[in-house]
């Protein structure tokens, strides 16, 4: 008796779906949405960082003292996260970081 075999759908494109505009199936080449980069469109281009919550590339914010534009609206102290380099605010008493750009 012969066993049944299942068919599996495969692709030559091993692209990050979030960052990929389209892929050439014959060549397996990914075309990335800006600002995604890399052979599989999973890296963020210069000046951008991957947001772990949304998996989107977002503009890297830097503190004003380091050439960026973040100053915490003059109601806190700007510092840069040691791992990501992203500007963060240590807000003055009575102010909160609402998470908006």
C-alpha positions in Angstrom: 0.0 0.0 0.0 1.2 3.4 -0.8 1.2 6.2 1.8 -0.4 9.5 1.0 2.0 12.4 0.5 1.1 16.0 1.1 2.0 18.8 -1.2 3.8 21.9 0.3 3.6 25.3 -1.2 7.0 27.0 -1.3 8.5 30.2 -2.6 11.9 31.4 -3.6 11.2 34.7 -1.8 12.3 34.6 1.8 11.4 38.2 2.4 10.2 40.0 5.5 6.5 40.5 4.7 6.3 43.8 6.6 9.2 45.4 4.7 8.7 43.9 1.3 7.1 45.8 -1.6 7.4 42.8 -4.0 9.6 39.9 -4.8 11.0 38.4 -8.0 10.0 34.7 -7.6 12.4 33.5 -10.3 15.4 35.1 -8.7 14.2 35.2 -5.1 15.1 38.9 -4.9 13.2 41.1 -2.4 12.3 44.8 -3.3 11.9 46.7 0.0 9.5 49.4 1.1 11.4 52.5 2.3 13.1 52.6 4.9 13.5 48.8 5.0 16.7 47.4 3.6 18.7 44.2 3.3 18.5 41.1 1.2 15.3 40.1 2.9 13.9 43.6 3.8 14.2 43.0 7.5 16.7 45.8 8.4 16.0 49.5 8.9 18.0 52.0 6.8 20.2 54.8 8.1 18.4 57.1 10.5 15.7 54.6 11.3 15.2 51.9 14.0 12.9 48.9 14.3 9.9 49.5 16.6 9.6 46.1 18.5 5.9 46.7 19.1 4.8 47.3 15.5 7.9 45.8 13.6 7.9 49.0 11.5 11.0 51.1 10.9 10.6 54.4 12.5 12.7 57.6 12.4 15.5 57.5 14.9 15.1 60.4 17.3 18.2 62.0 18.8 18.5 64.5 21.6 19.0 68.1 20.6 22.4 68.1 22.4 23.5 65.3 20.0 22.3 66.9 16.8 18.7 65.7 16.9 15.5 67.6 17.4 14.1 66.0 20.6 14.2 68.4 23.6 11.3 66.9 25.7 9.3 70.1 25.0 11.5 71.8 27.6 9.8 69.8 30.4 12.3 67.1 31.0 15.8 65.8 30.3 16.5 64.1 27.1 18.8 61.0 27.1 19.5 58.3 24.6 18.7 54.6 25.3 21.9 52.7 25.6 20.8 49.8 23.4 18.9 51.6 20.6 20.3 55.1 20.7 16.6 56.4 20.6 15.9 59.6 22.4 13.9 59.2 25.6 12.6 61.8 28.0 12.9 61.8 31.8 10.0 64.2 32.4 9.8 66.9 35.0 7.4 66.4 37.9 3.8 66.8 36.7 4.6 65.8 33.1 4.3 62.4 31.4 5.8 60.9 28.3 2.7 60.2 26.1 4.8 58.2 23.6 3.9 60.5 20.6 6.5 61.8 18.3 
